[in-house]
Amino acid sequence: MSEKMKLKITKGQHHALNQIRGLQQDALYMVMGARLTPEGYFLVGTEDAFDHLLADLYDEVEFAMQPKTSLKHLRTLIYKLEPEEDF
């Protein structure tokens, strides 16, 4: 079984993720299961789930299916997942 990973996200990023339609199933469950704690929202999932989420984020940003403010949140989330990526 894959090891679980955890990523802290902002309220804006969480909202933008919830606006994406057609997330891959494991990414969708990870977003739906994000918990608000006193420290903020956390995504918890396997490496595969995070890889699927990243692929879906790239698609969402590429096709600009969100308002500009949501796209900003999605881009910052991509940077959290792949900090060396230049987009």
N, C-alpha and C positions, 0 to 999 in steps of 0.2 A: 504494500500500500504506500502511496506517495505521502511524503511528509507535508504537513500543513504549513502554509506561509501566512503571514499577517501583514497588512498594510494600512497605515492610518491615512484617512482621506478627510477632506474638508466637507462641510455641509453643502457648499456649492457643487463640489465634485460628486457628492452623493446624489444630489438632485439631478444633475446632468446625466449621470448614469441611469437613473430611473426613467429618464425620457427616451432612452435608446430602445427602439423596437427591433426585435430579431436578434437579440444576443444569443450566442451559443448556450445550450442548456446549462452547462456547469457554470459558466460566467453569470448567467441570469440568476441561478440559485445563490451564487456568492453575493451578488448585488442585493437580491431580495433579503438575504440573511444578514446584511450588514447591521451591526448593533451600535447604537449610540451609547457611549459610556461618558463618564465625566471628562475623559481625555479627548473625546471626539468619536467619529465614526471609524470602524475598522472592517476591512474586508478580510475574510479568512477563507483560504482555499488551497487547493493543490497547485503545484507549478503549472500543470496543464490548464487548470482553470484560469490562472493569471495569463498564460500564453494566449488562450482563447479570448479573454477580455481585451488584451492588447491588440490582437488582430481586429476585433470588432471596433475598438477605439480608432484605429487607423482608418478603417472604412468610413466610420462616422465623420471624422474630420475631413477625409478626402472628398466625400460627397456633400459636405457642408449641410447636413440635415438638421442642424440645431441653430437656434439663435446665436448671435456672436458671443454673448456672455457665456452661454453654455459651452461653446466651442473653446473658449479660453480655459474653462475648467477642465475640459477633456484633454486639451494640450498639456496642461500642467500635470495631469495624471499620467499621460504618456511619458513625460519627463521623469516622473517618480519611478515608473516601471522600467524605463530605458534611459537613464541619465546621459549616456554618451550619444544618443541619437540627436541628429540635427535636422529639425523639420521646420 
